[in-house]
């Protein structure tokens, strides 16, 4: 992956709403969701949802397929896998096996009441 491509992908995810949208579609992989289902799940107006879906699709993070009168969006997991590889391939001077990185433990966050 080239640096400019990584910057574009990361920039596309630099919005909390777009990150939520992308993570929703990752959870729904491989089937994805139609635009209306995405808007409902994230409590967004259709126009706002379309704007963000278009940005993520143009960046290459989503694929879209026409299904009758609906558009089905899917997370492009191969692009994200490539991005993660780009971010980590030089770990420990290019020898990731030498890294003593502890396992990632999910952090439990409290949601405000």
Beta strands, then each sheet from edge to edge (+ up, - down):
strand 1: 33-34
strand 2: 62-67
strand 3: 70-75
sheet 1: 1+ 3- 2+
end
